[in-house]
Amino acid sequence: MKIQLGIQNRFRKVGLTLCFLIFLFGVNSINASYAKEILTYDLIGRNFYSLKTTYYTINVVHYKYVRDPGGPIIFKPRSVLFVHGFGDNSTLFEPLAKELILKGKAQNVYIMDLPGHGASTMAPGTSEYPANYSQLSVTNYADALRALLGRMTSTEGKKIQTIVGHSTGGLVIQTIQDLFHRNGGNLLSSFGIENTILLGSDIPSPLPWYGGDAPMSDPNSAKSFVWNFRILKILGSLPDPPYAEFGWFVKTPDDFYINTKYAVNGVPVTGAPTTEQLKTMSDLEPYVAAANIVGLDYTAQTTDAVPRISVAQNLWNGFNLKVVWMDKDVFFSQSETQGLAQYLKEGLNAITISDPEATHNSPFSKPSLFLSLFNFFMSRRTKRCGTLTNCSILLYKITFKYNNILLPLPVSIKSSSTNFVIEFQLTLFGIIPMRKRLKHKYWIEHSVIQLRTGIYYINSSSVL
């Protein structure tokens, strides 16, 4: 009888081990896939702390992780929201969104069209401005983003860990953080956003920016670009009585768009958009917003210089921030971007992406350059999490030893300055007692060490 029980126990161990191995093979060998959907949000902007309203219809492109049969189970899904820049729309980030999901860096990627871009629109409310979308300002962009984040996180309960702003999108994120800061708030406390990444961001006042500070006579002046490429567009008309509404915009010529955003020394990089793609990628920029960015009179009637958009210093002290410079970006220098990093967060150094094709719009043309930016941050803010503080969640691949077999597993790590907890949860199916589903959860506590990939030993006493 004892021999028979011993054989049964051994077979059970073998069965469990085989289930582990089958599961792990699925986790490590099957690629992720994604699905795309379009989300539309009808929002009321309240100009932050004003009762006057503007109505926005915001288009959001959503790429979501789809688990293939036998594919990896994601225990701590990560979500990212992208905000595009000057004269662009959500198409800029679609290649990077796909890469993030396929490489397991995120499971939900949201890309908003700013008002007046892509499929996003606006309508006047009780606020005098903007009366139409040619009058949209950078502050209106920030107001629309605030309303969108409020709807997504508070009303819908979505969790967005990381927000990314490119070019003017970076300035929009700085503006919203600045406006919250004035009243004791921030992106983390308002929306739960833990991480901010600024890619080739516009530079606010009072920081120096050659393009924005250069006089109109300078061929590299951003002011002259905005002024010389302005156009007057008919926004609507009525036949009786005759009436037409006009608005000023900045229209970037296709050759200028490619040569500044997707070319090195006049040669387009691999992955630059085709002429056909440009039809849906390049958008008009409302003149008021363009003037805000470069420091021009917003009426489009004079070339008078005015102060650029300004934000307060040290807005990200105590928060996770990455400021990124692409070394073939013609709009901003390395020193200007470094100055921005240190202005927004004391002691922060900018990250340089060095590549022969690291142009201003390389998130579209070469998205692989940016994947490493999305390794999860270690929070430095104190936050209670049971007996732990700083309970940021990081994903690593850890190798455990079970029944003398090495098992690589995706796990979550909760870390503090003094200890960390490794957690993984695994559901087994197979020939197991009572034909029930078993859930194993292991917690291992150690002194904090430099943790990347290692071998950790577990046994039955670790099972809760």
ROTOR-767688 format. One record per residue (C-alpha): residue number from 1; residue in one letter; z, y, x. Coordinates in Angstrom, 3 decimals. Example, Ala and Ser with C-alpha at 12.3 -4.5 7.8 and 13.67 -1.06 7.14 Angstrom:
REM residues 2
   num   residu          z          y          x
     1        A      7.800     -4.500     12.300
     2        S      7.140     -1.060     13.670
END
This chain:
REM residues 464
   num   residu          z          y          x
     1        M      0.000      0.000      0.000
     2        K      0.912      2.426      2.803
     3        I     -2.343      1.598      4.571
     4        Q     -4.295      2.270      1.373
     5        L     -2.545      5.616      0.837
     6        G     -3.203      6.544      4.447
     7        I     -6.901      5.788      4.026
     8        Q     -7.004      7.835      0.806
     9        N     -5.306     10.786      2.502
    10        R     -7.729     10.573      5.402
    11        F    -10.700     10.539      3.026
    12        R     -9.257     13.540      1.229
    13        K     -8.950     15.397      4.535
    14        V    -12.516     14.492      5.434
    15        G    -13.682     15.631      1.989
    16        L    -11.861     18.937      2.289
    17        T    -13.210     19.496      5.779
    18        L    -16.770     18.798      4.606
    19        C    -16.282     21.295      1.766
    20        F    -15.131     23.881      4.320
    21        L    -18.185     23.259      6.463
    22        I    -20.623     23.364      3.536
    23        F    -19.125     26.642      2.393
    24        L    -19.250     28.126      5.875
    25        F    -22.846     27.080      6.349
    26        G    -23.674     29.032      3.199
    27        V    -21.694     32.069      4.348
    28        N    -23.308     32.302      7.740
    29        S    -26.868     31.157      7.141
    30        I    -28.072     32.678      3.857
    31        N    -29.307     36.255      3.858
    32        A    -28.200     38.792      1.291
    33        S    -30.625     40.290     -1.179
    34        Y    -30.540     43.441     -3.260
    35        A    -31.570     44.853     -6.607
    36        K    -32.589     48.413     -7.400
    37        E    -31.748     50.375    -10.518
    38        I    -31.941     54.005    -11.603
    39        L    -28.823     55.666    -12.988
    40        T    -28.988     58.932    -14.933
    41        Y    -25.970     61.193    -15.382
    42        D    -25.772     64.129    -17.789
    43        L    -23.090     66.344    -16.269
    44        I    -21.393     69.654    -16.905
    45        G    -20.887     71.741    -13.800
    46        R    -18.056     74.229    -14.019
    47        N    -18.674     76.117    -10.773
    48        F    -15.497     74.518     -9.427
    49        Y    -12.630     76.656    -10.691
    50        S    -14.565     78.752    -13.215
    51        L    -14.882     78.117    -16.958
    52        K    -18.563     79.053    -16.895
    53        T    -20.902     76.082    -17.129
    54        T    -24.225     74.785    -15.833
    55        Y    -25.769     71.552    -17.095
    56        Y    -27.164     68.983    -14.667
    57        T    -29.096     65.775    -15.198
    58        I    -28.662     63.878    -11.950
    59        N    -30.822     60.954    -10.901
    60        V    -29.097     58.333     -8.743
    61        V    -30.918     55.447     -7.078
    62        H    -28.600     52.448     -6.842
    63        Y    -29.153     49.520     -4.483
    64        K    -26.687     46.702     -5.098
    65        Y    -25.892     43.472     -3.303
    66        V    -27.079     40.341     -5.090
    67        R    -25.417     37.088     -4.094
    68        D    -27.918     34.298     -3.617
    69        P    -26.827     30.785     -4.658
    70        G    -24.490     29.582     -1.938
    71        G    -24.493     33.001     -0.308
    72        P    -21.487     34.873      1.071
    73        I    -18.721     35.961     -1.260
    74        I    -17.726     39.588     -0.644
    75        F    -13.995     40.037     -1.092
    76        K    -13.825     43.759     -0.261
    77        P    -17.091     45.359     -1.465
    78        R    -18.018     48.644      0.213
    79        S    -19.900     51.500     -1.430
    80        V    -21.776     54.432      0.116
    81        L    -23.150     57.613     -1.473
    82        F    -25.998     59.491      0.248
    83        V    -26.883     63.181     -0.176
    84        H    -30.328     64.231      1.102
    85        G    -31.372     67.525      2.635
    86        F    -33.828     70.430      2.572
    87        G    -37.142     69.678      0.838
    88        D    -36.339     65.964      0.529
    89        N    -35.099     63.630     -2.195
    90        S    -33.552     60.187     -2.588
    91        T    -36.574     58.402     -1.081
    92        L    -35.372     59.533      2.363
    93        F    -32.505     57.039      2.323
    94        E    -34.069     54.047      0.576
    95        P    -35.000     52.164      3.794
    96        L    -31.480     52.656      5.181
    97        A    -29.919     51.605      1.860
    98        K    -31.784     48.292      1.993
    99        E    -30.776     47.714      5.611
   100        L    -27.108     48.370      4.897
   101        I    -27.060     45.706      2.202
   102        L    -29.126     43.157      4.120
   103        K    -26.888     43.556      7.177
   104        G    -23.681     43.302      5.138
   105        K    -22.578     46.881      5.870
   106        A    -22.358     47.835      2.180
   107        Q    -22.648     46.178     -1.200
   108        N    -23.410     49.273     -3.302
   109        V    -25.510     52.168     -2.047
   110        Y    -26.004     55.225     -4.254
   111        I    -28.547     57.950     -3.409
   112        M    -28.436     61.133     -5.469
   113        D    -31.269     63.557     -6.050
   114        L    -29.842     67.047     -5.720
   115        P    -30.574     69.299     -8.738
   116        G    -34.180     70.462     -8.660
   117        H    -35.197     67.545     -6.414
   118        G    -36.691     64.171     -7.248
   119        A    -35.875     63.373    -10.881
   120        S    -32.775     65.604    -11.099
   121        T    -32.912     68.716    -13.277
   122        M    -30.672     71.502    -14.550
   123        A    -30.322     73.661    -17.636
   124        P    -28.484     76.972    -17.988
   125        G    -25.058     77.003    -19.574
   126        T    -22.629     79.858    -20.036
   127        S    -22.952     80.922    -16.399
   128        E    -25.423     83.759    -15.791
   129        Y    -26.802     81.978    -12.723
   130        P    -28.677     79.770    -12.252
   131        A    -30.924     80.646    -15.190
   132        N    -33.541     78.190    -13.909
   133        Y    -33.814     75.750    -11.037
   134        S    -35.394     78.269     -8.638
   135        Q    -31.971     79.991     -8.622
   136        L    -29.984     76.916     -7.589
   137        S    -27.676     77.654     -4.658
   138        V    -25.870     75.455     -2.143
   139        T    -22.706     76.019     -4.186
   140        N    -24.545     74.693     -7.264
   141        Y    -25.485     71.588     -5.261
   142        A    -21.824     71.114     -4.367
   143        D    -20.811     71.658     -7.996
   144        A    -23.279     69.005     -9.170
   145        L    -22.001     66.595     -6.507
   146        R    -18.414     67.248     -7.597
   147        A    -19.308     66.522    -11.234
   148        L    -21.176     63.355    -10.235
   149        L    -18.313     62.037     -8.110
   150        G    -15.863     62.780    -10.895
   151        R    -17.943     60.809    -13.383
   152        M    -18.536     57.876    -11.054
   153        T    -15.010     57.497     -9.683
   154        S    -12.722     58.731    -12.465
   155        T    -14.654     57.898    -15.636
   156        E    -16.524     54.784    -14.499
   157        G    -13.920     53.568    -12.016
   158        K    -16.393     53.111     -9.169
   159        K    -14.919     53.038     -5.666
   160        I    -16.949     54.994     -3.094
   161        Q    -15.517     54.624      0.391
   162        T    -18.120     56.566      2.390
   163        I    -20.198     59.679      1.726
   164        V    -23.160     60.604      3.943
   165        G    -24.911     63.968      4.077
   166        H    -28.179     64.633      5.891
   167        S    -29.355     68.122      6.882
   168        T    -28.562     70.405      3.929
   169        G    -26.769     67.453      2.316
   170        G    -24.276     67.707      5.177
   171        L    -23.695     71.375      4.372
   172        V    -23.227     70.493      0.690
   173        I    -20.460     68.037      1.617
   174        Q    -18.834     70.630      3.882
   175        T    -18.965     73.116      1.006
   176        I    -17.282     70.794     -1.482
   177        Q    -14.564     69.895      1.044
   178        D    -14.036     73.610      1.745
   179        L    -13.756     74.516     -1.941
   180        F    -11.256     71.717     -2.536
   181        H     -9.324     72.721      0.596
   182        R     -8.736     76.221     -0.780
   183        N     -6.703     74.667     -3.598
   184        G     -4.945     71.972     -1.585
   185        G     -7.385     69.161     -2.363
   186        N     -9.968     67.100     -0.485
   187        L    -12.554     64.369     -0.981
   188        L     -9.976     61.630     -0.426
   189        S     -7.364     62.825     -2.910
   190        S     -9.968     63.845     -5.508
   191        F    -12.346     60.890     -5.360
   192        G    -10.872     58.303     -2.994
   193        I    -13.583     58.918     -0.378
   194        E    -12.194     57.708      2.942
   195        N    -15.095     58.358      5.323
   196        T    -17.615     61.161      5.833
   197        I    -20.766     60.954      7.972
   198        L    -22.882     64.055      8.660
   199        L    -26.391     63.338     10.003
   200        G    -28.300     66.241     11.552
   201        S    -26.229     68.559      9.387
   202        D    -26.953     72.219      8.768
   203        I    -24.595     74.506     10.670
   204        P    -22.319     76.838      8.672
   205        S    -21.076     80.275      9.636
   206        P    -19.287     81.350     11.788
   207        L    -20.714     78.738     14.179
   208        P    -23.776     79.680     16.242
   209        W    -27.099     78.166     15.178
   210        Y    -30.174     79.412     17.006
   211        G    -32.589     78.656     14.162
   212        G    -30.508     80.564     11.642
   213        D    -29.478     83.389     13.967
   214        A    -32.881     84.099     15.555
   215        P    -34.719     87.201     14.259
   216        M    -37.774     86.933     12.019
   217        S    -40.040     87.715     14.980
   218        D    -38.967     84.522     16.782
   219        P    -41.450     81.653     16.120
   220        N    -38.498     79.235     15.968
   221        S    -36.599     81.313     13.425
   222        A    -35.483     79.387     10.339
   223        K    -35.514     82.701      8.480
   224        S    -39.223     83.176      9.173
   225        F    -39.916     79.603      8.041
   226        V    -38.196     80.218      4.695
   227        W    -39.874     83.606      4.210
   228        N    -43.382     82.584      5.260
   229        F    -43.439     79.387      3.182
   230        R    -42.084     80.933     -0.021
   231        I    -44.189     80.564     -3.162
   232        L    -43.955     81.931     -6.698
   233        K    -44.198     79.207     -9.315
   234        I    -44.614     79.410    -13.085
   235        L    -41.698     77.576    -14.674
   236        G    -42.687     77.964    -18.305
   237        S    -44.677     80.085    -20.727
   238        L    -45.025     80.953    -24.405
   239        P    -48.322     81.988    -26.049
   240        D    -47.007     84.305    -28.761
   241        P    -45.697     86.702    -27.790
   242        P    -47.066     86.135    -24.279
   243        Y    -44.272     85.233    -21.932
   244        A    -44.019     83.460    -18.591
   245        E    -41.009     82.580    -16.445
   246        F    -41.418     82.563    -12.681
   247        G    -39.281     81.352     -9.814
   248        W    -39.350     81.488     -6.020
   249        F    -39.357     78.313     -3.935
   250        V    -39.994     77.193     -0.371
   251        K    -42.911     74.778     -0.051
   252        T    -43.097     72.924      3.257
   253        P    -46.729     72.248      4.265
   254        D    -47.415     68.557      4.869
   255        D    -48.374     69.010      8.527
   256        F    -45.244     71.069      9.213
   257        Y    -43.125     68.514      7.336
   258        I    -44.408     65.654      9.509
   259        N    -44.440     67.572     12.808
   260        T    -40.844     68.788     12.482
   261        K    -39.169     65.859     10.739
   262        Y    -41.116     62.796     11.881
   263        A    -42.842     63.624     15.161
   264        V    -42.058     63.872     18.870
   265        N    -44.176     66.402     20.777
   266        G    -46.600     66.526     17.863
   267        V    -47.070     62.747     17.659
   268        P    -45.783     61.098     14.451
   269        V    -43.306     58.302     15.089
   270        T    -43.675     54.736     13.901
   271        G    -42.531     54.604     10.305
   272        A    -43.442     58.210      9.480
   273        P    -44.509     58.568      5.833
   274        T    -48.166     58.303      4.920
   275        T    -50.080     61.024      3.121
   276        E    -49.651     59.074     -0.096
   277        Q    -45.896     58.702      0.419
   278        L    -45.541     62.438      1.052
   279        K    -46.586     63.118     -2.527
   280        T    -43.261     61.746     -3.748
   281        M    -41.092     62.537     -0.706
   282        S    -41.593     66.258     -0.042
   283        D    -40.032     68.559     -2.652
   284        L    -39.922     72.276     -3.276
   285        E    -36.658     73.890     -2.195
   286        P    -35.193     76.556     -4.506
   287        Y    -35.376     79.857     -2.639
   288        V    -31.760     80.823     -3.303
   289        A    -30.443     77.647     -1.643
   290        A    -32.856     78.051      1.271
   291        A    -31.714     81.656      1.746
   292        N    -28.048     80.551      1.671
   293        I    -28.717     78.123      4.504
   294        V    -30.533     80.470      6.893
   295        G    -28.859     83.775      5.970
   296        L    -31.512     85.708      4.027
   297        D    -31.469     87.952      0.975
   298        Y    -31.679     85.467     -1.912
   299        T    -33.954     87.669     -4.086
   300        A    -37.033     86.782     -1.983
   301        Q    -37.936     90.486     -2.061
   302        T    -36.707     91.512      1.394
   303        T    -36.170     89.990      4.817
   304        D    -32.690     91.444      5.081
   305        A    -30.285     89.175      6.935
   306        V    -27.040     88.214      5.189
   307        P    -24.189     85.918      6.292
   308        R    -24.921     82.200      6.191
   309        I    -22.784     79.806      4.136
   310        S    -19.342     79.592      5.730
   311        V    -16.595     76.961      5.642
   312        A    -13.049     76.903      6.984
   313        Q    -12.073     75.309     10.286
   314        N    -10.399     71.885     10.631
   315        L    -11.396     70.698      7.153
   316        W    -11.330     67.062      8.278
   317        N     -8.140     67.089     10.338
   318        G     -6.389     63.845      9.416
   319        F     -9.504     62.388      7.790
   320        N    -12.298     60.093      8.975
   321        L    -15.397     62.024     10.061
   322        K    -18.502     61.264     12.111
   323        V    -20.889     64.066     13.076
   324        V    -24.206     62.754     14.367
   325        W    -26.987     64.334     16.402
   326        M    -30.410     62.691     16.805
   327        D    -31.725     63.547     20.252
   328        K    -35.312     64.264     19.090
   329        D    -34.166     66.568     16.280
   330        V    -35.976     69.914     16.623
   331        F    -33.726     71.800     14.200
   332        F    -30.365     71.510     15.962
   333        S    -29.267     71.208     19.582
   334        Q    -26.659     68.835     20.932
   335        S    -24.317     71.711     21.744
   336        E    -24.625     73.115     18.207
   337        T    -23.784     69.739     16.681
   338        Q    -20.906     69.254     19.121
   339        G    -19.601     72.664     18.091
   340        L    -19.773     71.605     14.445
   341        A    -17.834     68.395     15.137
   342        Q    -15.020     70.222     16.926
   343        Y    -14.926     72.973     14.301
   344        L    -14.541     70.541     11.405
   345        K    -12.029     68.246     13.104
   346        E     -9.940     69.200     16.093
   347        G    -10.845     67.161     19.181
   348        L    -13.769     65.329     17.545
   349        N    -16.865     64.626     19.642
   350        A    -20.291     64.370     18.064
   351        I    -22.130     61.050     18.219
   352        T    -25.556     61.133     19.866
   353        I    -28.260     58.737     18.718
   354        S    -30.609     58.492     21.656
   355        D    -33.980     56.886     20.994
   356        P    -37.628     57.811     21.608
   357        E    -38.006     58.080     17.822
   358        A    -34.652     59.599     16.805
   359        T    -36.157     62.500     14.829
   360        H    -34.559     64.607     12.110
   361        N    -35.650     62.285      9.290
   362        S    -35.293     59.001     11.156
   363        P    -33.024     57.535      8.426
   364        F    -36.365     56.893      6.707
   365        S    -38.590     56.112      9.682
   366        K    -36.113     54.083     11.775
   367        P    -33.038     53.153      9.708
   368        S    -31.800     50.580     12.230
   369        L    -30.591     53.452     14.443
   370        F    -27.808     54.245     11.976
   371        L    -26.328     50.848     11.107
   372        S    -23.566     51.029     13.724
   373        L    -22.213     54.189     12.070
   374        F    -21.097     52.088      9.127
   375        N    -18.598     49.940     10.967
   376        F    -15.512     50.549      8.911
   377        F    -13.163     53.290      9.975
   378        M     -9.490     52.805     10.869
   379        S     -7.623     55.319      8.752
   380        R     -5.191     57.603     10.515
   381        R     -3.611     58.877      7.333
   382        T     -0.206     57.493      6.365
   383        K     -0.431     55.523      3.138
   384        R      2.000     52.989      1.749
   385        C      0.600     49.505      1.234
   386        G      3.463     47.099      0.583
   387        T      5.346     46.872      3.859
   388        L      2.376     48.275      5.761
   389        T      1.130     51.780      6.460
   390        N     -2.454     52.841      7.173
   391        C     -3.795     49.982      5.057
   392        S     -7.480     50.463      5.868
   393        I     -9.661     47.443      5.310
   394        L    -11.917     46.257      8.130
   395        L    -14.248     43.258      8.075
   396        Y    -14.444     40.962     11.096
   397        K    -15.616     37.454     11.753
   398        I    -12.594     35.461     12.882
   399        T    -12.628     31.856     14.008
   400        F     -9.825     29.709     12.621
   401        K     -8.925     26.209     13.683
   402        Y     -8.391     23.826     10.767
   403        N     -7.816     20.104     11.357
   404        N     -9.069     20.627     14.935
   405        I    -12.396     22.027     13.684
   406        L    -13.299     25.635     14.526
   407        L    -14.246     27.539     11.379
   408        P    -15.780     31.046     11.584
   409        L    -14.860     32.994      8.443
   410        P    -15.468     36.513      7.140
   411        V    -12.035     37.967      6.593
   412        S    -10.321     41.201      5.665
   413        I     -7.809     42.787      7.994
   414        K     -5.091     45.183      6.884
   415        S     -3.911     47.070      9.920
   416        S     -1.146     49.461     10.883
   417        S      0.052     50.821     14.203
   418        T      2.583     48.000     14.531
   419        N      1.094     44.924     12.918
   420        F     -1.855     43.553     11.069
   421        V     -2.353     41.005      8.369
   422        I     -5.373     38.722      8.312
   423        E     -6.337     37.571      4.855
   424        F     -9.084     35.318      3.615
   425        Q     -9.530     33.555      0.329
   426        L    -11.686     30.481     -0.045
   427        T    -12.473     28.409     -3.100
   428        L    -13.236     24.744     -2.466
   429        F    -15.200     22.388     -4.664
   430        G    -15.355     18.670     -3.962
   431        I    -13.488     15.400     -4.244
   432        I     -9.998     16.821     -4.469
   433        P     -6.876     15.656     -6.313
   434        M     -6.870     16.270    -10.084
   435        R    -10.449     17.633     -9.774
   436        K     -9.011     21.164     -9.779
   437        R    -10.298     24.209     -7.992
   438        L     -8.057     25.042     -5.033
   439        K     -7.542     28.539     -3.667
   440        H     -6.161     28.879     -0.169
   441        K     -4.832     32.210      1.045
   442        Y     -3.528     32.587      4.558
   443        W     -1.503     35.462      5.997
   444        I     -0.851     35.707      9.695
   445        E      1.193     38.495     11.254
   446        H      1.152     39.417     14.934
   447        S      1.779     42.421     17.132
   448        V     -1.236     44.680     17.122
   449        I     -3.858     43.852     19.758
   450        Q     -7.461     44.742     20.461
   451        L     -8.982     42.550     17.764
   452        R    -12.659     41.717     17.622
   453        T    -13.475     38.019     17.451
   454        G    -11.027     35.343     18.432
   455        I     -9.533     31.967     17.623
   456        Y     -6.444     31.869     15.438
   457        Y     -4.650     28.670     14.508
   458        I     -3.503     27.873     11.002
   459        N     -1.784     24.901      9.435
   460        S     -0.503     23.843      6.034
   461        S      2.689     25.858      6.465
   462        S      0.589     29.028      6.292
   463        V     -0.514     28.323      2.718
   464        L      1.163     30.543      0.115
END
